[in-house]
């Protein structure tokens, strides 16, 4: 029977999507819910799963083609396996057999009320197929264990899906209510999903590095001590088929059948499940079923049997992991997966990349200068790769800012020698008292926030109706360079915080960026942004304003150099000073050059005066 694959609704206002990549080719076998293709819309990039198991017989929409929601993308032929039509025929077939042998079947049914069909399976292939279909019905409809569902919550106004990056609990583990259960990554934030209730984790439905839409079921939690359902969750097709044929000689013991496959009292049903057991992570049932002739060797080979299926060649690798491997020049066939069933996770790829780089630093134990000369060319040279989701979001925001604002930049030079000396004197006592390190950043944030209160045009917003909103709070975003791209967590109410409060909040947000714990609230509500462009040695930069804000401050590298200064006793003299360039980029529609100059002058005066002794306890 042919099953149509259509483009589902991917959001309230999404009407069409573009096929960016087919993960399967025509003629390949697919499993139910296995990722089939990647689709991109104006709001989200996602994977479309296969609606049924079978063979991909036809691809209707090629890569880079755009179709409307509901359009047919491909056709899956499930005539040799599952489907709704064969399920409906599962019951009429015994009725056709009854007129031919009325007496034997009528007698057999009272004796074997639970399983009239399994005895006819070894002799008649049609009943065998008919039984295979009802076995799949409980998987698709109720393969999950009964209990409390763990669903992917809404993680932001425009977030429609998330990727499971790590499970913090395994199937069978006990969990407490609100205990972190898994980590999820979106295009805006990485966060932990807590357990909705206390109990035992019975089933994991979305593996690591797999994506799911908001509201999708991720796992099932049952009562404490309940039997887990890990096997059906990972291999829903192989396990139930083993459970059905094996009870034939036992007739009334479907549950103990999992312990009996090793002796293999009857090899006849083994050929039926054997083709589907190659990718199965369940070692013990898979090995004896695939090797009915070698009963003595089956238990010994059970453990290593899944290993070949978890390598880079045979096992399914998510697009996220595949892209990461390409960027880091990692051969997936050489990576050993640490995920469920041996699946390769992004952590495995990163570890392999670090291991490949390890010999280079060891060999080049010379000074840092020669390292730049012997640097290896990037693996991305000459390649054409897809733009990551977060990079697309950044690109859209940058273009929106440039197209909607008349941006201009003004630069001043600031002597921060006093600030640096104060920091050197106070950093040890500050760390002991406040529990965080004292970096130069809080001084700049403090001075910038204070100046915003005096210059409201720099801390404002131009509305679509032509009005101007002058903010009554200084919510300062701190631009942070991360592995995923540029992140801008926000210090709420920075204008009302002390130097210690700013330092603590800055350290907290930086820790969340590194550890992947930023929430949507941490990233929203900013009214002004500060970017430390000098962290990599740049003297200054012409920053693009973080739209819809109207200004952004850039901090260049602090450099010690000789400066002509007017000393009160020595007059004009040359001294070694700590100097830094501050750049203010702004929307000239609202902020004039004079406004920008006045704002920078106040920031400069506050920093050069260096009057922070009271807040530092000096």
DAJOZI-V346514 format. One record per run of one state. SS is the DSSP state (hx for helix, st for strand, lp for the rest). FROM is the first residue (numbers start at 1). LEN is the number of residues. If there is no record, write none. Layout:
ss from len
SS FROM LEN
SS FROM LEN
//
This chain:
ss from len
lp 1 1
st 2 5
lp 7 9
st 16 7
lp 23 6
st 29 2
lp 31 4
st 35 6
lp 41 4
st 45 5
lp 50 4
st 54 6
lp 60 6
st 66 3
lp 69 3
st 72 6
lp 78 6
hx 84 17
lp 101 1
hx 102 10
lp 112 6
hx 118 4
lp 122 3
hx 125 18
lp 143 5
st 148 4
lp 152 9
st 161 7
lp 168 6
st 174 2
lp 176 4
st 180 6
lp 186 4
st 190 5
lp 195 4
st 199 6
lp 205 6
st 211 3
lp 214 3
st 217 6
lp 223 7
hx 230 5
lp 235 3
hx 238 12
lp 250 7
hx 257 4
lp 261 9
hx 270 5
lp 275 8
hx 283 8
lp 291 4
hx 295 16
lp 311 8
hx 319 9
lp 328 4
hx 332 3
lp 335 5
hx 340 3
lp 343 3
hx 346 18
lp 364 4
hx 368 6
lp 374 15
hx 389 16
lp 405 2
st 407 9
lp 416 1
hx 417 18
lp 435 6
hx 441 14
lp 455 1
hx 456 3
lp 459 1
st 460 3
lp 463 5
st 468 3
lp 471 5
st 476 6
lp 482 4
st 486 6
lp 492 2
hx 494 3
lp 497 2
hx 499 17
lp 516 4
hx 520 4
lp 524 4
st 528 4
lp 532 1
hx 533 4
lp 537 12
st 549 1
lp 550 1
st 551 5
lp 556 3
st 559 9
lp 568 3
st 571 17
lp 588 5
hx 593 17
lp 610 3
hx 613 4
lp 617 2
//
